[in-house]
């Protein structure tokens, strides 16, 4: 299993690659906004605590996303 950040046009996504077989799952992400950075961690249900806005830097936002361990 490999976990990495994929860069997109408007942010980054946290991806889990299961054993290099091409089976990937997006488990979170970060995007830049006018007021800072927004971050989210995906879940199977509704959990509002897994999304926050206004992080001062992309690194702080990425730490927030990585703190959830759905894998």
N, CA, C and O atoms as a Tinker XYZ file with bonds, in Angstrom:
   284  protein
     1  N      0.846000   -1.170000    0.000000    73     2
     2  CA     0.000000    0.000000    0.000000    64     1     3
     3  C      0.895000    1.238000    0.000000    63     2     4     5
     4  O      1.877000    1.315000    0.738000    81     3
     5  N      0.535000    2.198000   -0.840000    73     3     6
     6  CA     1.282000    3.447000   -0.946000    64     5     7
     7  C      0.302000    4.605000   -0.766000    63     6     8     9
     8  O     -0.793000    4.591000   -1.327000    81     7
     9  N      0.699000    5.604000    0.016000    73     7    10
    10  CA    -0.123000    6.787000    0.247000    64     9    11
    11  C      0.652000    7.990000   -0.275000    63    10    12    13
    12  O      1.815000    8.182000    0.081000    81    11
    13  N      0.011000    8.805000   -1.122000    73    11    14
    14  CA     0.707000    9.954000   -1.695000    64    13    15
    15  C     -0.277000   11.077000   -2.003000    63    14    16    17
    16  O     -1.488000   10.861000   -2.055000    81    15
    17  N      0.261000   12.278000   -2.206000    73    15    18
    18  CA    -0.528000   13.449000   -2.581000    64    17    19
    19  C     -0.462000   13.627000   -4.094000    63    18    20    21
    20  O      0.626000   13.660000   -4.670000    81    19
    21  N     -1.620000   13.741000   -4.737000    73    19    22
    22  CA    -1.707000   13.986000   -6.179000    64    21    23
    23  C     -2.063000   15.467000   -6.380000    63    22    24    25
    24  O     -3.057000   15.953000   -5.840000    81    23
    25  N     -1.251000   16.164000   -7.151000    73    23    26
    26  CA    -1.483000   17.587000   -7.407000    64    25    27
    27  C     -2.515000   17.755000   -8.520000    63    26    28    29
    28  O     -2.422000   17.121000   -9.571000    81    27
    29  N     -3.490000   18.609000   -8.273000    73    27    30
    30  CA    -4.521000   18.937000   -9.245000    64    29    31
    31  C     -4.486000   20.438000   -9.508000    63    30    32    33
    32  O     -3.733000   21.173000   -8.869000    81    31
    33  N     -5.294000   20.877000  -10.438000    73    31    34
    34  CA    -5.317000   22.294000  -10.808000    64    33    35
    35  C     -5.665000   23.189000   -9.619000    63    34    36    37
    36  O     -5.065000   24.253000   -9.465000    81    35
    37  N     -6.611000   22.789000   -8.781000    73    35    38
    38  CA    -7.056000   23.650000   -7.682000    64    37    39
    39  C     -6.739000   23.078000   -6.313000    63    38    40    41
    40  O     -7.403000   23.430000   -5.338000    81    39
    41  N     -5.753000   22.213000   -6.209000    73    39    42
    42  CA    -5.403000   21.678000   -4.898000    64    41    43
    43  C     -4.661000   20.366000   -4.996000    63    42    44    45
    44  O     -3.994000   20.078000   -5.990000    81    43
    45  N     -4.790000   19.572000   -3.937000    73    43    46
    46  CA    -4.134000   18.273000   -3.875000    64    45    47
    47  C     -5.102000   17.259000   -3.280000    63    46    48    49
    48  O     -5.977000   17.614000   -2.491000    81    47
    49  N     -4.942000   15.997000   -3.662000    73    47    50
    50  CA    -5.771000   14.922000   -3.135000    64    49    51
    51  C     -4.870000   13.866000   -2.515000    63    50    52    53
    52  O     -3.808000   13.552000   -3.053000    81    51
    53  N     -5.296000   13.321000   -1.383000    73    51    54
    54  CA    -4.574000   12.239000   -0.725000    64    53    55
    55  C     -5.102000   10.923000   -1.284000    63    54    56    57
    56  O     -6.295000   10.633000   -1.187000    81    55
    57  N     -4.210000   10.129000   -1.869000    73    55    58
    58  CA    -4.570000    8.900000   -2.578000    64    57    59
    59  C     -3.936000    7.702000   -1.889000    63    58    60    61
    60  O     -2.779000    7.752000   -1.470000    81    59
    61  N     -4.708000    6.622000   -1.775000    73    59    62
    62  CA    -4.183000    5.341000   -1.310000    64    61    63
    63  C     -4.146000    4.417000   -2.516000    63    62    64    65
    64  O     -5.169000    4.197000   -3.164000    81    63
    65  N     -2.970000    3.874000   -2.819000    73    63    66
    66  CA    -2.785000    2.919000   -3.916000    64    65    67
    67  C     -2.549000    1.553000   -3.282000    63    66    68    69
    68  O     -1.552000    1.342000   -2.592000    81    67
    69  N     -3.468000    0.638000   -3.522000    73    67    70
    70  CA    -3.389000   -0.688000   -2.920000    64    69    71
    71  C     -2.470000   -1.594000   -3.726000    63    70    72    73
    72  O     -2.863000   -2.106000   -4.774000    81    71
    73  N     -1.261000   -1.793000   -3.246000    73    71    74
    74  CA    -0.290000   -2.746000   -3.786000    64    73    75
    75  C      0.079000   -2.503000   -5.243000    63    74    76    77
    76  O      0.449000   -3.447000   -5.942000    81    75
    77  N     -0.011000   -1.277000   -5.718000    73    75    78
    78  CA     0.418000   -0.956000   -7.071000    64    77    79
    79  C     -0.390000   -1.619000   -8.164000    63    78    80    81
    80  O      0.079000   -1.706000   -9.299000    81    79
    81  N     -1.584000   -2.088000   -7.866000    73    79    82
    82  CA    -2.410000   -2.778000   -8.854000    64    81    83
    83  C     -3.261000   -1.822000   -9.673000    63    82    84    85
    84  O     -4.014000   -2.249000  -10.548000    81    83
    85  N     -3.144000   -0.528000   -9.391000    73    83    86
    86  CA    -3.976000    0.443000  -10.082000    64    85    87
    87  C     -5.278000    0.716000   -9.358000    63    86    88    89
    88  O     -6.028000    1.611000   -9.746000    81    87
    89  N     -5.552000   -0.043000   -8.315000    73    87    90
    90  CA    -6.749000    0.193000   -7.509000    64    89    91
    91  C     -6.438000    1.315000   -6.521000    63    90    92    93
    92  O     -5.707000    1.118000   -5.550000    81    91
    93  N     -7.005000    2.497000   -6.783000    73    91    94
    94  CA    -6.726000    3.671000   -5.968000    64    93    95
    95  C     -8.010000    4.158000   -5.307000    63    94    96    97
    96  O     -9.115000    3.928000   -5.798000    81    95
    97  N     -7.828000    4.838000   -4.175000    73    95    98
    98  CA    -8.960000    5.431000   -3.482000    64    97    99
    99  C     -8.558000    6.818000   -2.983000    63    98   100   101
   100  O     -7.506000    6.984000   -2.366000    81    99
   101  N     -9.398000    7.802000   -3.254000    73    99   102
   102  CA    -9.167000    9.155000   -2.758000    64   101   103
   103  C     -9.733000    9.234000   -1.346000    63   102   104   105
   104  O    -10.916000    8.969000   -1.135000    81   103
   105  N     -8.891000    9.597000   -0.377000    73   103   106
   106  CA    -9.332000    9.609000    1.020000    64   105   107
   107  C     -9.383000   11.010000    1.622000    63   106   108   109
   108  O     -9.824000   11.169000    2.760000    81   107
   109  N     -8.945000   12.022000    0.889000    73   107   110
   110  CA    -9.003000   13.385000    1.404000    64   109   111
   111  C     -8.436000   14.363000    0.408000    63   110   112   113
   112  O     -8.000000   13.989000   -0.681000    81   111
   113  N     -8.448000   15.640000    0.801000    73   111   114
   114  CA    -7.914000   16.639000   -0.099000    64   113   115
   115  C     -7.761000   17.997000    0.545000    63   114   116   117
   116  O     -8.251000   18.252000    1.645000    81   115
   117  N     -7.060000   18.868000   -0.177000    73   115   118
   118  CA    -6.790000   20.239000    0.244000    64   117   119
   119  C     -6.951000   21.124000   -0.981000    63   118   120   121
   120  O     -6.557000   20.745000   -2.084000    81   119
   121  N     -7.538000   22.319000   -0.785000    73   119   122
   122  CA    -7.613000   23.276000   -1.893000    64   121   123
   123  C     -7.399000   24.682000   -1.360000    63   122   124   125
   124  O     -7.730000   24.981000   -0.213000    81   123
   125  N     -6.844000   25.537000   -2.202000    73   123   126
   126  CA    -6.584000   26.924000   -1.821000    64   125   127
   127  C     -7.802000   27.781000   -2.142000    63   126   128   129
   128  O     -8.395000   27.657000   -3.214000    81   127
   129  N     -8.168000   28.648000   -1.206000    73   127   130
   130  CA    -9.274000   29.579000   -1.394000    64   129   131
   131  C     -8.785000   30.993000   -1.096000    63   130   132   133
   132  O     -7.629000   31.185000   -0.717000    81   131
   133  N     -9.651000   31.973000   -1.265000    73   131   134
   134  CA    -9.277000   33.358000   -0.990000    64   133   135
   135  C     -8.933000   33.577000    0.478000    63   134   136   137
   136  O     -8.112000   34.435000    0.803000    81   135
   137  N     -9.560000   32.799000    1.373000    73   135   138
   138  CA    -9.361000   33.005000    2.816000    64   137   139
   139  C     -8.372000   32.031000    3.439000    63   138   140   141
   140  O     -8.248000   31.989000    4.663000    81   139
   141  N     -7.677000   31.258000    2.643000    73   139   142
   142  CA    -6.713000   30.290000    3.176000    64   141   143
   143  C     -6.842000   28.963000    2.463000    63   142   144   145
   144  O     -6.987000   28.915000    1.242000    81   143
   145  N     -6.789000   27.889000    3.225000    73   143   146
   146  CA    -6.870000   26.552000    2.652000    64   145   147
   147  C     -8.009000   25.780000    3.301000    63   146   148   149
   148  O     -8.226000   25.883000    4.508000    81   147
   149  N     -8.738000   25.004000    2.498000    73   147   150
   150  CA    -9.791000   24.125000    2.987000    64   149   151
   151  C     -9.285000   22.698000    2.900000    63   150   152   153
   152  O     -8.563000   22.345000    1.967000    81   151
   153  N     -9.666000   21.872000    3.878000    73   151   154
   154  CA    -9.222000   20.479000    3.906000    64   153   155
   155  C    -10.396000   19.579000    4.251000    63   154   156   157
   156  O    -11.306000   19.982000    4.976000    81   155
   157  N    -10.371000   18.346000    3.723000    73   155   158
   158  CA   -11.414000   17.378000    4.040000    64   157   159
   159  C    -10.839000   15.972000    4.032000    63   158   160   161
   160  O     -9.881000   15.679000    3.316000    81   159
   161  N    -11.442000   15.108000    4.839000    73   159   162
   162  CA   -11.131000   13.682000    4.839000    64   161   163
   163  C    -12.429000   12.952000    4.532000    63   162   164   165
   164  O    -13.437000   13.191000    5.197000    81   163
   165  N    -12.427000   12.078000    3.553000    73   163   166
   166  CA   -13.644000   11.380000    3.144000    64   165   167
   167  C    -14.045000   10.330000    4.172000    63   166   168   169
   168  O    -13.200000    9.717000    4.824000    81   167
   169  N    -15.366000   10.138000    4.302000    73   167   170
   170  CA   -15.914000    9.141000    5.219000    64   169   171
   171  C    -17.048000    8.410000    4.519000    63   170   172   173
   172  O    -17.448000    8.768000    3.411000    81   171
   173  N    -17.557000    7.388000    5.178000    73   171   174
   174  CA   -18.705000    6.666000    4.637000    64   173   175
   175  C    -20.017000    7.280000    5.110000    63   174   176   177
   176  O    -21.066000    7.025000    4.519000    81   175
   177  N    -19.971000    8.073000    6.152000    73   175   178
   178  CA   -21.162000    8.722000    6.689000    64   177   179
   179  C    -20.948000   10.215000    6.811000    63   178   180   181
   180  O    -19.949000   10.753000    6.333000    81   179
   181  N    -21.891000   10.881000    7.453000    73   179   182
   182  CA   -21.808000   12.326000    7.624000    64   181   183
   183  C    -21.070000   12.639000    8.918000    63   182   184   185
   184  O    -21.573000   12.365000   10.007000    81   183
   185  N    -19.888000   13.207000    8.799000    73   183   186
   186  CA   -19.096000   13.613000    9.955000    64   185   187
   187  C    -18.546000   15.008000    9.682000    63   186   188   189
   188  O    -17.496000   15.140000    9.054000    81   187
   189  N    -19.235000   16.047000   10.140000    73   187   190
   190  CA   -18.810000   17.413000    9.822000    64   189   191
   191  C    -17.434000   17.789000   10.361000    63   190   192   193
   192  O    -16.835000   18.744000    9.867000    81   191
   193  N    -16.917000   17.080000   11.348000    73   191   194
   194  CA   -15.600000   17.377000   11.895000    64   193   195
   195  C    -14.450000   17.017000   10.979000    63   194   196   197
   196  O    -13.299000   17.342000   11.270000    81   195
   197  N    -14.747000   16.350000    9.877000    73   195   198
   198  CA   -13.688000   15.948000    8.951000    64   197   199
   199  C    -13.453000   16.959000    7.838000    63   198   200   201
   200  O    -12.729000   16.676000    6.883000    81   199
   201  N    -14.055000   18.125000    7.956000    73   199   202
   202  CA   -13.823000   19.199000    6.984000    64   201   203
   203  C    -13.673000   20.506000    7.748000    63   202   204   205
   204  O    -14.465000   20.809000    8.640000    81   203
   205  N    -12.659000   21.272000    7.393000    73   203   206
   206  CA   -12.434000   22.570000    8.019000    64   205   207
   207  C    -11.946000   23.560000    6.976000    63   206   208   209
   208  O    -11.351000   23.190000    5.964000    81   207
   209  N    -12.216000   24.828000    7.252000    73   207   210
   210  CA   -11.812000   25.903000    6.341000    64   209   211
   211  C    -10.846000   26.843000    7.042000    63   210   212   213
   212  O    -10.770000   26.877000    8.271000    81   211
   213  N    -10.111000   27.603000    6.244000    73   211   214
   214  CA    -9.304000   28.696000    6.749000    64   213   215
   215  C     -7.965000   28.320000    7.355000    63   214   216   217
   216  O     -7.477000   29.020000    8.242000    81   215
   217  N     -7.362000   27.240000    6.902000    73   215   218
   218  CA    -6.021000   26.894000    7.375000    64   217   219
   219  C     -5.020000   27.922000    6.847000    63   218   220   221
   220  O     -5.168000   28.387000    5.716000    81   219
   221  N     -4.010000   28.286000    7.631000    73   219   222
   222  CA    -3.066000   29.323000    7.202000    64   221   223
   223  C     -2.081000   28.879000    6.123000    63   222   224   225
   224  O     -1.535000   29.717000    5.406000    81   223
   225  N     -1.847000   27.569000    6.000000    73   223   226
   226  CA    -0.908000   27.080000    4.981000    64   225   227
   227  C     -1.340000   25.709000    4.493000    63   226   228   229
   228  O     -2.122000   25.018000    5.146000    81   227
   229  N     -0.823000   25.330000    3.342000    73   227   230
   230  CA    -1.154000   24.029000    2.778000    64   229   231
   231  C     -0.591000   22.910000    3.650000    63   230   232   233
   232  O     -1.199000   21.844000    3.743000    81   231
   233  N      0.542000   23.129000    4.281000    73   231   234
   234  CA     1.136000   22.090000    5.127000    64   233   235
   235  C      0.272000   21.799000    6.349000    63   234   236   237
   236  O      0.112000   20.639000    6.727000    81   235
   237  N     -0.283000   22.827000    6.966000    73   235   238
   238  CA    -1.166000   22.635000    8.120000    64   237   239
   239  C     -2.443000   21.921000    7.684000    63   238   240   241
   240  O     -2.939000   21.047000    8.395000    81   239
   241  N     -2.975000   22.286000    6.522000    73   239   242
   242  CA    -4.177000   21.636000    6.004000    64   241   243
   243  C     -3.907000   20.164000    5.689000    63   242   244   245
   244  O     -4.753000   19.310000    5.955000    81   243
   245  N     -2.745000   19.865000    5.129000    73   243   246
   246  CA    -2.398000   18.475000    4.816000    64   245   247
   247  C     -2.233000   17.651000    6.088000    63   246   248   249
   248  O     -2.613000   16.481000    6.115000    81   247
   249  N     -1.674000   18.240000    7.137000    73   247   250
   250  CA    -1.555000   17.533000    8.418000    64   249   251
   251  C     -2.931000   17.177000    8.967000    63   250   252   253
   252  O     -3.114000   16.097000    9.529000    81   251
   253  N     -3.904000   18.080000    8.808000    73   251   254
   254  CA    -5.271000   17.808000    9.245000    64   253   255
   255  C     -5.833000   16.591000    8.517000    63   254   256   257
   256  O     -6.396000   15.696000    9.148000    81   255
   257  N     -5.684000   16.553000    7.201000    73   255   258
   258  CA    -6.208000   15.434000    6.408000    64   257   259
   259  C     -5.504000   14.135000    6.778000    63   258   260   261
   260  O     -6.152000   13.099000    6.921000    81   259
   261  N     -4.188000   14.180000    6.933000    73   259   262
   262  CA    -3.419000   12.973000    7.236000    64   261   263
   263  C     -3.683000   12.446000    8.643000    63   262   264   265
   264  O     -3.373000   11.290000    8.932000    81   263
   265  N     -4.252000   13.273000    9.526000    73   263   266
   266  CA    -4.514000   12.821000   10.893000    64   265   267
   267  C     -5.633000   11.788000   10.959000    63   266   268   269
   268  O     -5.730000   11.055000   11.943000    81   267
   269  N     -6.476000   11.712000    9.936000    73   267   270
   270  CA    -7.525000   10.694000    9.870000    64   269   271
   271  C     -6.951000    9.460000    9.196000    63   270   272   273
   272  O     -6.290000    9.564000    8.163000    81   271
   273  N     -7.195000    8.312000    9.766000    73   271   274
   274  CA    -6.619000    7.063000    9.247000    64   273   275
   275  C     -7.710000    6.106000    8.768000    63   274   276   277
   276  O     -7.994000    5.112000    9.435000    81   275
   277  N     -8.325000    6.396000    7.617000    73   275   278
   278  CA    -9.361000    5.496000    7.117000    64   277   279
   279  C     -8.803000    4.238000    6.464000    63   278   280   281
   280  O     -9.552000    3.300000    6.190000    81   279
   281  N     -7.503000    4.208000    6.214000    73   279   282
   282  CA    -6.915000    3.070000    5.526000    64   281   283
   283  C     -6.466000    2.088000    6.513000    63   282   284
   284  O     -5.935000    1.041000    6.144000    81   283
